[in-house]
Amino acid sequence: MRIKYELFFLQDNMKAFIKLNLKTLFGMFIGFVSGYIHWYYWGCYWGVYPMSSECWFNCFIGILFGGFIISLTEKENI
């Protein structure tokens, strides 16, 4: 019985986290997609430009930029 309660409590926490950070998570998703598009159309496998060589790196940088830019535009609730 205790395990069911802990899982239910964890689900409530996850829902609250998603609700509080929905805009940032959306920005991270948009960043992921834009990183993949950048790799697909402009990626090259030679040279030293790290943004073009690997798909996972482009998606990771896109997630960081997307989350950062959206979090800058959000108003803080204090």
N, C-alpha and C positions, 0 to 999 in steps of 0.2 A: 504494500500500500504506500509506503514511504517513497518508493521509486516513482510511482505514478504522480505523486504530489510534486516531487522535484522536477519531473519532466514538464508538468503543467506550469510550474513556476518559471522554468526556463523559457517556455514558449511565450509566456506573458512578458518576460523581460525582453525577448527578441522582438516581439511586436512593438513594445514601447521604444526600443532602440531604432527600429525601422521608421516608426512614426516621427520620432524626433529628428532623424537624419535623412529624411526622404529626399530633400533637394540635393544634398551632397552626394548621396548614393546615385541619384539620377545623373548628376554631373560626372561622376566616376564612370558610369556606363557610357555616356556620350564620349568621354575621353578614351575609353577602351575601343569603341567603334572607330573614332577618328585615328587612333594609333594604328589600328589594323588597316584602315584605308590608306594611310600614309605608307605603310610597309608594302601594301599590295601594288600601288601605282608608282611609287617613287623609290622603293627599296632596291638597293644594289648590294652585291655580295663581295665587293672588292673595295679597297681603300680603308681609311681609318675613321670614317664617319659612323659613330656607333648607332645613330638613330635609324640607319638604313639596313643594317646587317641582319638583325634578328627580329622575327615577328613578336616573340614574347617580350623583348625589351621595348619595342615600340608601344605595345599594349600597356605595359607597366608604366611607362612615362606618360602615356595618355591618361591613365587612371589617376596618377599623381596630379597632373596639370588640371584635369577636369574637376577633381575634388577640391583642389586648392582655389581655383577661380570661382567656383560656385560658393565655397565657404567664405570667400571675401565679400561676396555680394549679399550674404544673409545678414539680417539684423539680429543682434544678440538680445535675448530675453533674460534680463537680470531680475 
